[in-house]
Amino acid sequence: MSGEPLSLPVYRHPFEPFLPQEARILFLGSFPPQEKRWSMPFYYPNSQNDFWRIMGVVFFSDKDRFLKKDGKGFDMEEIKAFSTRKGLAFYDSACAVRRLRDNASDKWLEVVEISPIMDMLDGMPHCCDVAFTGEKSARVLLDSYGLDIPPVGGSITMDSPFGRTLSFHRLPSSSRAYPLSLEKKAEAYRKLLREVGALDLE
C-alpha cells in the first residue's frame, strides 16, 4: 500500500485448515483477528463475531448453543465435533497478511499470500461449494481467478482443475459491523446449508 511503511511484519495464518473428509461446504473468511481477540484457537474466534451464533440459530434455534457454560467464549471442542458431523470445512482466503492498523477490520489487511484453496478442495471429494463470509474474502480469492464478485446472496461458478464444477457463494458478513439482523443472516446461511445438504448430515 502506498504511503505505508515497508517494515510492517508479515503474519502467517495461525490455524491449520479444518477439512473434514466428508465436507460439503468450505467457509472462507479473510484472516483471523489478532490473538488478543480470540476466545478460542479456531475459526471465527472473536466472541464479537456472530458466525457461531448464526450456526446455533440455523441448526438448533439457539444463538447461544456454542457458548461455554460460563458464557465466556465459544466451546471449541463442541464446535469441531459439530462441524465434522455437518460437513463444514474452514479456512481463509489469505494465508499471510500485513496489518496496517491495530484492529480486526478487513479494511486494514494487506494480503501478502493467497491461500491454496484448490489444493484443499481437491482433497474433499464431496465439496463443490465455497461460501465467503465477508466481502474481503470474496474479493481476494475471486480476483485471483479473474472472476466477478457476486452480490450478497449471489453465487458464481467455475470449472476446477480436478474435474468438479465449483460454486462460490457470497453470504452476508458474520461481522457485527455488517448492517443486518442475526435472524436475517441466519436465513441466508440456512438457505445455502440446505442446498448443499449439510442440514441433513448427522
C-alpha positions as CSV (number, residue, x, y, z in Angstrom):
1,M,0.0,0.0,0.0
2,S,1.4,3.4,-1.0
3,G,2.5,5.5,2.0
4,E,2.7,2.5,4.4
5,P,6.0,1.6,6.0
6,L,7.7,-1.4,4.5
7,S,8.8,-2.7,7.9
8,L,5.4,-4.0,8.9
9,P,5.6,-7.6,10.0
10,V,4.0,-10.4,7.9
11,Y,1.6,-12.6,9.8
12,R,1.2,-16.2,8.8
13,H,-2.1,-18.0,9.3
14,P,-2.2,-19.3,12.9
15,F,-4.6,-22.2,12.3
16,E,-4.4,-25.4,10.3
17,P,-7.1,-25.8,7.6
18,F,-10.1,-27.7,9.1
19,L,-11.0,-30.0,6.2
20,P,-13.3,-33.0,7.2
21,Q,-13.2,-35.7,4.6
22,E,-17.0,-35.6,4.2
23,A,-17.2,-31.8,4.0
24,R,-20.0,-30.4,1.8
25,I,-19.0,-26.7,2.0
26,L,-15.9,-24.7,2.7
27,F,-16.4,-21.5,4.6
28,L,-13.8,-18.8,3.9
29,G,-13.2,-15.6,5.9
30,S,-10.4,-13.2,5.2
31,F,-7.9,-13.8,8.0
32,P,-8.1,-14.4,11.8
33,P,-8.0,-11.4,14.1
34,Q,-5.1,-10.8,16.5
35,E,-4.7,-13.4,19.2
36,K,-5.7,-10.9,21.9
37,R,-9.2,-11.0,20.3
38,W,-9.6,-14.8,20.4
39,S,-11.9,-16.7,22.7
40,M,-10.6,-20.0,21.2
41,P,-7.8,-21.0,18.8
42,F,-10.2,-21.9,16.0
43,Y,-12.1,-20.2,13.2
44,Y,-14.3,-17.2,13.9
45,P,-12.7,-16.9,17.4
46,N,-13.7,-13.4,18.3
47,S,-16.7,-13.5,20.6
48,Q,-18.0,-10.3,18.9
49,N,-18.3,-12.2,15.5
50,D,-21.7,-13.8,15.0
51,F,-20.7,-16.8,12.9
52,W,-21.2,-19.4,15.7
53,R,-24.4,-17.6,16.8
54,I,-25.7,-17.9,13.2
55,M,-24.8,-21.7,13.3
56,G,-26.6,-22.0,16.6
57,V,-29.8,-20.4,15.2
58,V,-29.6,-22.4,11.9
59,F,-29.1,-25.8,13.4
60,F,-30.5,-25.5,17.0
61,S,-32.7,-22.4,17.0
62,D,-30.4,-21.2,19.8
63,K,-27.9,-18.4,19.2
64,D,-26.0,-19.3,22.4
65,R,-25.7,-23.0,21.6
66,F,-21.9,-22.9,21.1
67,L,-21.1,-20.6,24.1
68,K,-19.3,-22.2,27.0
69,K,-21.5,-22.8,30.1
70,D,-20.0,-19.7,31.8
71,G,-20.8,-17.6,28.7
72,K,-17.2,-16.6,28.3
73,G,-16.2,-17.5,24.7
74,F,-17.0,-20.5,22.5
75,D,-16.7,-24.2,23.2
76,M,-14.1,-25.2,20.6
77,E,-14.3,-29.0,21.1
78,E,-18.1,-29.0,20.6
79,I,-17.7,-26.7,17.6
80,K,-15.1,-29.1,16.0
81,A,-17.3,-32.2,16.6
82,F,-20.4,-30.4,15.2
83,S,-18.5,-29.2,12.1
84,T,-17.2,-32.6,11.4
85,R,-20.7,-34.2,11.7
86,K,-22.2,-31.5,9.5
87,G,-19.6,-31.5,6.8
88,L,-18.4,-27.9,7.4
89,A,-14.8,-27.0,6.4
90,F,-12.9,-23.8,7.3
91,Y,-10.0,-21.7,6.2
92,D,-9.4,-18.1,5.0
93,S,-8.8,-16.6,1.6
94,A,-5.4,-15.2,2.8
95,C,-2.7,-17.2,4.4
96,A,-0.3,-14.3,5.0
97,V,-1.1,-10.6,5.6
98,R,0.3,-7.4,7.0
99,R,-1.9,-5.4,9.4
100,L,-1.9,-1.8,8.5
101,R,-3.8,-0.8,11.7
102,D,-4.1,-2.4,15.2
103,N,-7.7,-3.6,14.8
104,A,-9.8,-6.5,13.4
105,S,-11.1,-4.7,10.4
106,D,-10.6,-6.3,7.0
107,K,-10.2,-2.8,5.6
108,W,-6.7,-2.7,7.1
109,L,-5.4,-6.1,6.0
110,E,-2.9,-6.1,3.2
111,V,-2.8,-9.6,1.6
112,V,0.7,-11.0,1.1
113,E,-0.2,-14.5,0.1
114,I,-3.5,-16.0,-1.2
115,S,-4.4,-19.4,0.2
116,P,-4.2,-22.6,-2.0
117,I,-7.9,-23.2,-1.9
118,M,-7.9,-25.5,-4.9
119,D,-5.5,-27.9,-3.2
120,M,-7.8,-28.1,-0.2
121,L,-10.9,-28.7,-2.3
122,D,-9.1,-31.4,-4.3
123,G,-8.8,-33.4,-1.0
124,M,-12.5,-33.1,-0.2
125,P,-14.3,-35.1,-2.9
126,H,-17.9,-34.2,-1.8
127,C,-17.2,-30.4,-1.6
128,C,-18.3,-28.3,-4.5
129,D,-19.3,-25.2,-2.7
130,V,-17.3,-22.4,-1.2
131,A,-19.0,-19.7,1.0
132,F,-17.4,-16.3,1.6
133,T,-18.4,-14.8,5.0
134,G,-17.3,-11.3,4.0
135,E,-16.6,-9.0,1.1
136,K,-12.8,-9.0,1.5
137,S,-12.6,-12.8,1.5
138,A,-14.6,-12.9,-1.8
139,R,-12.5,-10.2,-3.4
140,V,-9.2,-11.7,-2.5
141,L,-9.9,-15.1,-3.9
142,L,-12.2,-14.4,-6.9
143,D,-9.9,-11.6,-8.2
144,S,-7.1,-14.1,-8.3
145,Y,-9.2,-16.4,-10.5
146,G,-10.4,-13.5,-12.7
147,L,-14.0,-13.9,-11.6
148,D,-16.5,-11.2,-10.8
149,I,-17.6,-10.9,-7.2
150,P,-21.3,-11.8,-6.9
151,P,-23.7,-9.6,-4.8
152,V,-24.6,-10.7,-1.3
153,G,-26.8,-13.7,-1.6
154,G,-25.5,-14.5,-5.1
155,S,-23.0,-17.0,-6.5
156,I,-20.7,-17.7,-9.4
157,T,-19.3,-21.0,-10.8
158,M,-16.1,-22.2,-12.3
159,D,-14.6,-25.4,-13.5
160,S,-11.9,-26.8,-11.2
161,P,-8.6,-28.3,-12.3
162,F,-9.8,-31.6,-10.8
163,G,-13.0,-32.1,-12.7
164,R,-15.6,-30.6,-10.5
165,T,-17.7,-27.5,-11.1
166,L,-17.3,-25.3,-8.1
167,S,-19.9,-22.7,-6.8
168,F,-18.7,-19.7,-4.9
169,H,-21.4,-18.1,-2.7
170,R,-21.3,-14.7,-1.1
171,L,-23.1,-14.7,2.2
172,P,-23.8,-11.7,4.5
173,S,-20.8,-11.0,6.6
174,S,-20.9,-12.6,10.1
175,S,-19.2,-9.4,11.5
176,R,-21.3,-7.4,13.9
177,A,-20.5,-4.4,11.8
178,Y,-22.5,-5.7,8.9
179,P,-25.9,-4.0,9.0
180,L,-28.3,-7.0,9.0
181,S,-30.0,-8.7,11.9
182,L,-28.8,-12.0,13.2
183,E,-32.1,-13.6,12.1
184,K,-31.8,-12.3,8.6
185,K,-28.2,-13.5,8.4
186,A,-29.3,-16.9,9.7
187,E,-31.9,-17.1,6.9
188,A,-29.3,-16.7,4.2
189,Y,-26.9,-19.2,5.8
190,R,-29.7,-21.7,6.3
191,K,-30.8,-21.5,2.7
192,L,-27.3,-22.3,1.4
193,L,-26.7,-25.1,4.0
194,R,-29.9,-26.7,3.0
195,E,-28.9,-26.5,-0.7
196,V,-25.6,-28.3,-0.1
197,G,-27.2,-31.0,2.1
198,A,-25.4,-30.0,5.4
199,L,-28.7,-29.7,7.3
200,D,-29.4,-33.4,6.7
201,L,-26.0,-34.8,7.8
202,E,-25.7,-36.4,11.2
